[in-house]
Amino acid sequence: MNDVNEKSFFPEPEDLRGDRVELIELWDELIEGIRDHNIARFLEYFIINGTHEMFRKFFTSPAARSENPGHHAFKGGLAYHTLNAAKLAGQIADHYNALHIKVNRDMVIAGVILHDIGKVDCYKWEEDSIEGPAGYTHTEIGKSFHHIPHGFQLFMAAAKEFNEVATKLNGKHVLTEKKIRLLGHIILSHHGRRSWSSPVVPNNIEAYIVHLVEMGDAMVDKYNKGEDVRDIYDH
């Protein structure tokens, strides 16, 4: 992503917590560290998607409508939460693999990158009005669908499109049915419990790691602000 014009993605860089260049560099680091080239190619295809529209939304969307309830509810909060959690997840996978506990590191990192992808369409910024002060509100998609099923739908559509393109180019699918199923399961199960809005619960070690890491990162964000960590999934 070194050739990307970051200014086109961040028209208001002062609204983004942290150094946006460092976030893009972290994206590069994570993608380059994925050993399964087909998964890495898919993530680049899905997030960058030729027009850069998904990439722009990913790096400018908040992770929630508000901080209380919710977490990382600021412009760029989705990328800030996702990429830092993905880096931590990779380190955890490395740790357990060193202990001879088999963890699919690539699946863990890809799963964290994808887990909240539905949020790119769920929130919009509203200026001050007679209806209330400025802030993020739910879009029509956000009102009609939870980010988990919406993210799953986005992922499945992108995986199908990616494989169709790959088949035309080399005559075969590059993202196998098993990988699609595992990544889809991670998206659907990342809240950990049905009572926390996940339609299914994690059923493998990679999905559990994704759930624990993304929940932990959200809790740290709220704890650091002196807020109640028990409502992280109420957004």
Contacts in CASP RR format, 6 or more apart in sequence:
PFRMAT RR
TARGET T0000
AUTHOR 0000-0000-0000
METHOD contacts of the structure
MODEL  1
MNDVNEKSFFPEPEDLRGDRVELIELWDELIEGIRDHNIARFLEYFIING
THEMFRKFFTSPAARSENPGHHAFKGGLAYHTLNAAKLAGQIADHYNALH
IKVNRDMVIAGVILHDIGKVDCYKWEEDSIEGPAGYTHTEIGKSFHHIPH
GFQLFMAAAKEFNEVATKLNGKHVLTEKKIRLLGHIILSHHGRRSWSSPV
VPNNIEAYIVHLVEMGDAMVDKYNKGEDVRDIYDH
1 24 0 8 1.000
1 27 0 8 1.000
1 28 0 8 1.000
1 48 0 8 1.000
2 28 0 8 1.000
4 24 0 8 1.000
4 52 0 8 1.000
4 55 0 8 1.000
6 20 0 8 1.000
6 21 0 8 1.000
6 24 0 8 1.000
8 52 0 8 1.000
8 56 0 8 1.000
9 20 0 8 1.000
9 52 0 8 1.000
9 55 0 8 1.000
9 56 0 8 1.000
9 59 0 8 1.000
9 60 0 8 1.000
10 16 0 8 1.000
10 20 0 8 1.000
10 59 0 8 1.000
10 60 0 8 1.000
12 75 0 8 1.000
13 20 0 8 1.000
15 74 0 8 1.000
15 75 0 8 1.000
15 76 0 8 1.000
16 23 0 8 1.000
16 59 0 8 1.000
16 60 0 8 1.000
16 74 0 8 1.000
16 75 0 8 1.000
16 76 0 8 1.000
16 77 0 8 1.000
17 74 0 8 1.000
17 76 0 8 1.000
17 77 0 8 1.000
17 80 0 8 1.000
18 80 0 8 1.000
20 59 0 8 1.000
23 59 0 8 1.000
23 79 0 8 1.000
23 80 0 8 1.000
23 83 0 8 1.000
24 59 0 8 1.000
26 83 0 8 1.000
26 84 0 8 1.000
26 87 0 8 1.000
27 79 0 8 1.000
27 83 0 8 1.000
29 87 0 8 1.000
30 83 0 8 1.000
30 86 0 8 1.000
30 87 0 8 1.000
30 109 0 8 1.000
30 113 0 8 1.000
31 40 0 8 1.000
31 43 0 8 1.000
31 44 0 8 1.000
32 40 0 8 1.000
33 40 0 8 1.000
33 109 0 8 1.000
34 40 0 8 1.000
34 43 0 8 1.000
34 106 0 8 1.000
34 109 0 8 1.000
34 110 0 8 1.000
35 105 0 8 1.000
35 106 0 8 1.000
36 106 0 8 1.000
38 174 0 8 1.000
38 175 0 8 1.000
38 176 0 8 1.000
38 179 0 8 1.000
39 106 0 8 1.000
39 107 0 8 1.000
39 110 0 8 1.000
39 175 0 8 1.000
39 179 0 8 1.000
40 106 0 8 1.000
41 162 0 8 1.000
41 174 0 8 1.000
42 110 0 8 1.000
42 158 0 8 1.000
42 159 0 8 1.000
42 162 0 8 1.000
42 174 0 8 1.000
42 175 0 8 1.000
43 110 0 8 1.000
43 113 0 8 1.000
43 114 0 8 1.000
45 158 0 8 1.000
45 162 0 8 1.000
45 165 0 8 1.000
46 54 0 8 1.000
46 114 0 8 1.000
46 117 0 8 1.000
46 155 0 8 1.000
46 158 0 8 1.000
46 162 0 8 1.000
47 54 0 8 1.000
47 55 0 8 1.000
47 58 0 8 1.000
47 113 0 8 1.000
48 54 0 8 1.000
48 55 0 8 1.000
49 55 0 8 1.000
49 158 0 8 1.000
54 120 0 8 1.000
57 120 0 8 1.000
57 121 0 8 1.000
58 78 0 8 1.000
58 79 0 8 1.000
58 82 0 8 1.000
58 117 0 8 1.000
58 120 0 8 1.000
59 76 0 8 1.000
59 78 0 8 1.000
59 79 0 8 1.000
60 75 0 8 1.000
60 76 0 8 1.000
61 75 0 8 1.000
61 76 0 8 1.000
61 77 0 8 1.000
61 78 0 8 1.000
61 79 0 8 1.000
61 119 0 8 1.000
61 120 0 8 1.000
61 123 0 8 1.000
62 72 0 8 1.000
62 73 0 8 1.000
62 74 0 8 1.000
62 75 0 8 1.000
62 76 0 8 1.000
62 77 0 8 1.000
62 78 0 8 1.000
62 119 0 8 1.000
62 123 0 8 1.000
62 136 0 8 1.000
63 70 0 8 1.000
63 71 0 8 1.000
63 72 0 8 1.000
63 73 0 8 1.000
63 77 0 8 1.000
63 78 0 8 1.000
63 80 0 8 1.000
63 81 0 8 1.000
63 82 0 8 1.000
63 116 0 8 1.000
63 119 0 8 1.000
63 218 0 8 1.000
63 235 0 8 1.000
64 70 0 8 1.000
64 71 0 8 1.000
64 72 0 8 1.000
64 73 0 8 1.000
64 119 0 8 1.000
64 123 0 8 1.000
64 136 0 8 1.000
64 235 0 8 1.000
65 73 0 8 1.000
65 123 0 8 1.000
65 136 0 8 1.000
65 137 0 8 1.000
65 138 0 8 1.000
65 235 0 8 1.000
66 73 0 8 1.000
66 135 0 8 1.000
66 136 0 8 1.000
66 235 0 8 1.000
67 73 0 8 1.000
67 222 0 8 1.000
67 225 0 8 1.000
67 227 0 8 1.000
68 227 0 8 1.000
68 228 0 8 1.000
68 231 0 8 1.000
69 231 0 8 1.000
69 232 0 8 1.000
69 233 0 8 1.000
69 234 0 8 1.000
69 235 0 8 1.000
70 218 0 8 1.000
70 222 0 8 1.000
70 231 0 8 1.000
70 232 0 8 1.000
70 233 0 8 1.000
70 234 0 8 1.000
70 235 0 8 1.000
71 81 0 8 1.000
71 218 0 8 1.000
71 219 0 8 1.000
71 221 0 8 1.000
71 222 0 8 1.000
71 232 0 8 1.000
71 235 0 8 1.000
72 78 0 8 1.000
72 80 0 8 1.000
72 81 0 8 1.000
72 218 0 8 1.000
72 221 0 8 1.000
73 136 0 8 1.000
73 235 0 8 1.000
74 80 0 8 1.000
75 125 0 8 1.000
78 116 0 8 1.000
78 119 0 8 1.000
78 120 0 8 1.000
81 116 0 8 1.000
81 214 0 8 1.000
81 217 0 8 1.000
81 218 0 8 1.000
81 221 0 8 1.000
82 112 0 8 1.000
82 113 0 8 1.000
82 115 0 8 1.000
82 116 0 8 1.000
82 214 0 8 1.000
83 113 0 8 1.000
84 217 0 8 1.000
85 112 0 8 1.000
85 213 0 8 1.000
85 214 0 8 1.000
85 216 0 8 1.000
85 217 0 8 1.000
86 109 0 8 1.000
86 111 0 8 1.000
86 112 0 8 1.000
86 113 0 8 1.000
88 213 0 8 1.000
88 217 0 8 1.000
89 108 0 8 1.000
89 109 0 8 1.000
89 112 0 8 1.000
89 209 0 8 1.000
89 210 0 8 1.000
89 213 0 8 1.000
90 105 0 8 1.000
90 108 0 8 1.000
90 109 0 8 1.000
92 103 0 8 1.000
92 108 0 8 1.000
92 209 0 8 1.000
92 213 0 8 1.000
93 103 0 8 1.000
93 104 0 8 1.000
93 105 0 8 1.000
93 108 0 8 1.000
93 109 0 8 1.000
93 209 0 8 1.000
94 105 0 8 1.000
96 102 0 8 1.000
96 103 0 8 1.000
97 103 0 8 1.000
97 105 0 8 1.000
101 205 0 8 1.000
102 205 0 8 1.000
103 205 0 8 1.000
103 206 0 8 1.000
103 209 0 8 1.000
104 206 0 8 1.000
107 179 0 8 1.000
107 182 0 8 1.000
107 183 0 8 1.000
107 186 0 8 1.000
107 206 0 8 1.000
108 206 0 8 1.000
108 209 0 8 1.000
108 210 0 8 1.000
110 183 0 8 1.000
111 183 0 8 1.000
111 186 0 8 1.000
111 187 0 8 1.000
111 190 0 8 1.000
111 206 0 8 1.000
111 210 0 8 1.000
112 210 0 8 1.000
112 213 0 8 1.000
112 214 0 8 1.000
114 151 0 8 1.000
114 155 0 8 1.000
114 183 0 8 1.000
114 184 0 8 1.000
114 186 0 8 1.000
114 187 0 8 1.000
115 186 0 8 1.000
115 187 0 8 1.000
115 190 0 8 1.000
115 210 0 8 1.000
115 214 0 8 1.000
116 147 0 8 1.000
116 190 0 8 1.000
116 214 0 8 1.000
117 151 0 8 1.000
117 154 0 8 1.000
117 155 0 8 1.000
117 187 0 8 1.000
118 147 0 8 1.000
118 148 0 8 1.000
118 150 0 8 1.000
118 151 0 8 1.000
118 154 0 8 1.000
119 147 0 8 1.000
120 154 0 8 1.000
121 139 0 8 1.000
121 141 0 8 1.000
121 142 0 8 1.000
121 150 0 8 1.000
121 154 0 8 1.000
122 138 0 8 1.000
122 139 0 8 1.000
122 141 0 8 1.000
122 142 0 8 1.000
122 145 0 8 1.000
122 147 0 8 1.000
122 150 0 8 1.000
123 136 0 8 1.000
123 137 0 8 1.000
123 138 0 8 1.000
123 139 0 8 1.000
123 142 0 8 1.000
124 136 0 8 1.000
124 137 0 8 1.000
124 138 0 8 1.000
124 139 0 8 1.000
125 134 0 8 1.000
125 135 0 8 1.000
125 136 0 8 1.000
126 134 0 8 1.000
126 135 0 8 1.000
126 136 0 8 1.000
126 137 0 8 1.000
127 134 0 8 1.000
128 134 0 8 1.000
141 150 0 8 1.000
142 150 0 8 1.000
146 197 0 8 1.000
148 187 0 8 1.000
148 188 0 8 1.000
148 190 0 8 1.000
148 191 0 8 1.000
148 197 0 8 1.000
148 198 0 8 1.000
148 199 0 8 1.000
149 188 0 8 1.000
149 199 0 8 1.000
151 187 0 8 1.000
152 184 0 8 1.000
152 187 0 8 1.000
152 188 0 8 1.000
155 183 0 8 1.000
155 184 0 8 1.000
155 187 0 8 1.000
156 180 0 8 1.000
156 184 0 8 1.000
159 175 0 8 1.000
159 180 0 8 1.000
159 183 0 8 1.000
162 174 0 8 1.000
162 175 0 8 1.000
163 173 0 8 1.000
163 174 0 8 1.000
163 175 0 8 1.000
166 172 0 8 1.000
166 173 0 8 1.000
166 174 0 8 1.000
166 175 0 8 1.000
167 173 0 8 1.000
182 204 0 8 1.000
182 206 0 8 1.000
182 207 0 8 1.000
185 200 0 8 1.000
185 202 0 8 1.000
185 203 0 8 1.000
185 204 0 8 1.000
185 207 0 8 1.000
186 202 0 8 1.000
186 206 0 8 1.000
186 207 0 8 1.000
186 210 0 8 1.000
188 198 0 8 1.000
188 199 0 8 1.000
188 200 0 8 1.000
189 198 0 8 1.000
189 200 0 8 1.000
189 201 0 8 1.000
189 202 0 8 1.000
189 203 0 8 1.000
189 207 0 8 1.000
189 211 0 8 1.000
190 198 0 8 1.000
190 202 0 8 1.000
190 207 0 8 1.000
190 210 0 8 1.000
190 211 0 8 1.000
190 214 0 8 1.000
191 197 0 8 1.000
191 198 0 8 1.000
191 211 0 8 1.000
191 215 0 8 1.000
191 233 0 8 1.000
192 198 0 8 1.000
192 201 0 8 1.000
192 202 0 8 1.000
192 211 0 8 1.000
192 215 0 8 1.000
193 201 0 8 1.000
194 200 0 8 1.000
194 201 0 8 1.000
196 233 0 8 1.000
197 233 0 8 1.000
202 208 0 8 1.000
202 210 0 8 1.000
202 211 0 8 1.000
215 232 0 8 1.000
218 229 0 8 1.000
218 232 0 8 1.000
219 229 0 8 1.000
219 232 0 8 1.000
222 228 0 8 1.000
222 229 0 8 1.000
222 232 0 8 1.000
223 229 0 8 1.000
END
